[in-house]
Amino acid sequence: MPEKSKVTAQPAKASTALAKAAKAPKSANKTAAKAAVKAPAIKRKTVTTKIPPAKKSSPIVAEEPNISSDQIALRAYYIAERRRSMGWGGDDHSDWIEAESQLKAEAKRKRLRD
C-alpha cells in the first residue's frame, strides 16, 4: 500500500508546477509593461526668443477741436427741441453730451478731409 501513496503524491506536485508555469507568463507580461512605462524621460529644451525693443517714435496726439460752449449749447438746444417734438424721453444733460459728441465727430471728419 505505500506504493499507492507515492503515485498520488507525484501528480499533485506536477499540478502545482503547471500552475506556477501558467502564472509565469502573466508576470513576465506585467514586467514588460512596467518596463515600457518606465521609458527614459525626454529632456525638453526651452527656447527663448528676444523681442527687439520698440522703435521710439513721436506719439500721435489727437488735437481737441476748438468747440466753444456756445456752439455746444446751440446744438443741445436743437437736439432738445427735436426730442420734445418727437415725444422722446431725456434731459438737458444728455442733450449736452450728445451735442458735444456730434460736434467733435464733425470736426474730426472735417480734419480728415483737409
RASUL-V787164 format. One record per backbone hydrogen bond with DSSP energy under -1.0 kcal/mol. CO is the residue of the C=O (numbers start at 1). NH is the residue of the N-H. E is the energy in kcal/mol with one decimal. If there is no record, write none. Layout:
# RASUL-V787164
co = {CO | CO}
nh = {NH | NH}
e = {E | E}
This chain:
# RASUL-V787164
co = {1 | 2 | 3 | 4 | 5 | 6 | 7 | 9 | 10 | 11 | 12 | 13 | 14 | 15 | 16 | 17 | 18 | 19 | 20 | 23 | 24 | 25 | 26 | 27 | 28 | 29 | 30 | 31 | 32 | 33 | 34 | 65 | 68 | 69 | 70 | 71 | 72 | 73 | 74 | 75 | 76 | 77 | 78 | 79 | 80 | 81 | 82 | 83 | 91 | 92 | 93 | 94 | 95 | 96 | 97 | 98 | 99 | 100 | 101 | 102 | 103 | 104 | 105 | 106 | 107 | 108 | 109 | 110}
nh = {5 | 6 | 7 | 8 | 9 | 10 | 11 | 13 | 14 | 15 | 16 | 17 | 18 | 19 | 20 | 21 | 22 | 23 | 24 | 27 | 28 | 29 | 30 | 31 | 32 | 33 | 34 | 35 | 36 | 37 | 38 | 67 | 72 | 73 | 74 | 75 | 76 | 77 | 78 | 79 | 80 | 81 | 82 | 83 | 84 | 85 | 86 | 88 | 95 | 96 | 97 | 98 | 99 | 100 | 101 | 102 | 103 | 104 | 105 | 106 | 107 | 108 | 109 | 110 | 111 | 112 | 113 | 114}
e = {-1.1 | -1.1 | -1.7 | -2.1 | -1.3 | -1.6 | -1.2 | -1.4 | -1.9 | -2.1 | -1.5 | -1.8 | -2.1 | -2.0 | -2.1 | -2.0 | -2.3 | -1.6 | -1.4 | -1.8 | -2.1 | -2.3 | -2.1 | -2.2 | -2.0 | -2.2 | -2.5 | -2.1 | -1.8 | -1.8 | -2.0 | -1.5 | -1.8 | -2.4 | -2.3 | -2.2 | -2.8 | -2.0 | -1.9 | -2.3 | -2.5 | -2.5 | -2.1 | -2.4 | -2.6 | -2.2 | -1.8 | -2.2 | -1.6 | -2.2 | -2.4 | -2.2 | -2.4 | -2.5 | -2.3 | -2.3 | -2.4 | -2.1 | -2.1 | -2.3 | -2.1 | -2.1 | -2.3 | -2.2 | -2.2 | -2.1 | -1.8 | -1.7}
